[in-house]
Amino acid sequence: MRLSTAPLRGSLACVYHYENMSVLYGRTADGRIQSKNVLERLWENSTGDRDDECWEIAHAGQKKTGHVRIRLDDKSRMMTHRLAWEAYHAEPIPEGLIVCHRCDNPKCFNPHHLFVGTHKDNTDDMWTKGRGNPPSKLSKEQRVVIASSSLPSKILAAQYGVTSERINQIKRGV
């Protein structure tokens, strides 16, 4: 794939997709990012330009999780790593999947550091790398019972001494 010679650093979009993006911000009818300007704005205050390093942007749109959002001209906001993945692959993120970081840096939007997967894939990646919370208070058998239970989360949480959010995570398979 021939990379763009436009003012963008790195290889965020191929020449075909870079040159054929509209000057309007937002998305096309099929959900793809349609603005080259939003990509240029992403680069304006970013650091890093090699494929082996994290590309970060210092931005006021940073969330508590460390992820950074950028404003599209249609006034919607999008996390920069999701924007980068969609621009690089020239397609929307597949339904039911999320964009995960191989580098474990939530500010990074280098498409070479990103992959799509499920929440479970992301959690498995976290545990493989030795990150995450200490071992669960709940045994595997208890988690199986909780996952198949029809009782409300608040009742199960009180019964097992965990939060209702943890019960909901178990029911979702996270």
ABEGO torsion letter per residue (X at the ends): XBBBABABBEBABBAAAAAABBABBEBBAAGBBABAAAAAAAAAABBEABAABBBBBBBAABBAAGBBBBBBAAGBBBBAAAAAAAAAAGBBBBBGBBBBBAAGBAABABAAABBBBBAAAAAAAAAAAGBEBBBBABBAAAAAAAAABABBAAAAAAAAGBBAAAAAAAAAGX
